[in-house]
Amino acid sequence: VFCCCFQLTDMSSSRLGHNRGTSLDEARRVLHLTHSLFGFENVCLSFNGGKDSTVLLELILEEFPDDYHKITFVYFQQNNEFTEVLDFIKECDKKYSLNLSYLSASFKDALALLLHDKPNVKAILLGTRVGDPFTTYLSLFTPCDEGWPELMRVFPILNWSYAEVWNYLDGRQYCKLYDLGYTSLGSTLDTVPNPKLHVKGEEYQQARELRDGRWERLGRKAVGDNRVIKRWSENKSLMECVVCTAVGVGATLLLCRWWMNSSK
């Protein structure tokens, strides 16, 4: 099985992606291929209550109503989690009888713990999308890096856009924080409502109203920073200004990157 999937890492972006129709079609094909190669009894799914993992859960429920219960569902716990996220996770766990496992450790150590308890697991389904951090070299099927537990990482919605996520979730369940202006969820320490959705006072539009997916992570603060990353566009010019506080040095590092579009 692993030999077949190592070959998939070379072909997944080209053959599965070429003339693939819609991103939804691609995600379905990836899930069915995962089911065929591994069998769901040897697959786990990372569910953290965010919009992307919710899409993944809903796709599994939709495509495999009789087999989804064979999957090992895992929540990799983080400190300072939103109460609303935890409530949503528990709600889904109970509603669909996921028998969700809660693992509290670094992601790498948690995977090792998972494989210690369930050595049969050979693949993990993740809701990562292009544009998320550290996705530059990912394919639809990507083995874990050297030094990590031996698992095939599977990214069914890797090529989905922000708009496609919300088109799919239309009429489906999701964490209620997305109705309060949050567009990307981290912890309570590094996440605020998206400024692009601010109406007035404490009022924000829903996450689905964000028209430009480039601003999806605008409400996420870098660890140690004393302000939210600010981005804005004007007259076809896009400027990203990141202000970071150098912890322990007392200096402020200002990084400005400019992308200029020629006027026509």
Secondary structure, DSSP 8 states (H G I E B T S, - for coil): -HHHHHHHHHHTTTTTTTT--SHHHHHHHHHHHHHHHH-GGGEEEE--SSHHHHHHHHHHHHH-TTTGGGSEEEEE--TT--HHHHHHHHHHHHHHT---EEE-S-HHHHHHHHHHH-TT--EEE----TTSTT-TT--SEEE--TTS-S-EEE-TTTT--HHHHHHHHTTS---GGGGGT-SS---TTTB---GGGEEETTEE--GGG---GGGTTTTB--TT-SS--EEEEETTEEEEEEEEE-TTT--EEEEEEEEE----
